[in-house]
Amino acid sequence: MIKIIFSLTFCTVALFAFHITQASAKVHTFKLTLTGYASMKPSLMQEIVAKNSGIIQDEHLLNGANIKQDEPLFAISGITTNSKMITLQSDIVIAKNRYNLLKKEYKRVLHLYTIHAAYAKELQSIKAKYQRSKTTLYTLQKQLGQYNHKIFYTAKTNATVLSIAKQNGSFVRAGETVLTLSSCNKLYATAQIFDPHNKIKPSDAVIIKTPFGDKTAKVDAISMIAANSGAKEINFIFTQVKCQLMPNVIYRVTVLLKEFNAVAVPSECIMRKGDRFYLLVMNNNQPKALHVKIGITQNGYTQIKSGIKQGQKVVVGGAYFLFNKNINKTLKIQD
């Protein structure tokens, strides 16, 4: 750091001291970009359809939730109504009582038959009734088991919950849609970007701004929205392992047109006089203004096309006063 004291003349003569700081012209990376907004659509949508009628249970999902492969979605219990359940249970009690009575009667007649063959016809009749009661009881118990049995539904792939048609506790019929899932691993994106000079090309890099950091993709297709408007619609495909980007959400995107390295200086160094731009350098503790040609400004740095070379030191702090106040008229301007 160089400290130089100059005398400034305002209404009265006073001594004004300030520090001059310098920085070297360095190679900086510049990016030419165009910005717009993109909406994401899922590449695959899947409707989860009920295979059986019943009550939705164990469903605790929300729209937009990320789910993993084999993760439980919900269950459907075969119980349809309480009245039907009570009727079925009552029928089972009656069938079980009848079965037990006929079982005892069958054993009694079978014992008599072993004593005397005259009971053969009665044995045949009671055996048939006993077998029918056994079949009836088994059928009712099986039906009860089906009603109490839950059928569980799981995700076949990593996905996102797009919509929920049937809430937990609601009745669903076989064939009705319960959930709609979308694949989050592959998203189709459409972005609208103003590109009047037709600079966007297929395979240009697309940078997507997200809460999880910048994500990248490549331009797949380009189409014009309206003739002579300069507005373009670009399409690209975004793939991800973790479902961080959601379908049906708007994201800010940037298309990288060109990336290049160039000599640059901090933008605050650049001084302007008329239509010309200058940089200040110190020569034997004396400021000298060099005429330079500038390019683009980005992230606090300005491209220098000509006028200085890489590594050359320029004035940063104090440049404004040295140039615009033209202290003691000693500033040399070199065009």
Secondary structure, DSSP 8 states (H G I E B T S, - for coil): -EEEEEEEESSSEEEEEEEE-EEE-EEEEEEEEEEEEEEEEES-EEEEE-SS-EEEES----TT-EE-TT-EEEEEES---HHHHHHHHHHHHHHHHHHHHHHHHHHHHHHHHHH-GGGHHHHHHHHHHHHHHHHHHHHHHHHHHHHH-EEEEE-SSSEEEEEESS-TT-EE-TT-EEEEEE-SSEEEEEEEEE-TT----TT-EEEEEETTEEEEEEEEEEEESSTTS-EEEEEEEEE-SS--S-TT-EEEEEEEEEEEEEEEEEGGG-EEETTEEEEEEEETTEEEEEEEEEEEEETTEEEEEESS-TT-EEE-TTHHHHHHS-GGG--EEE-
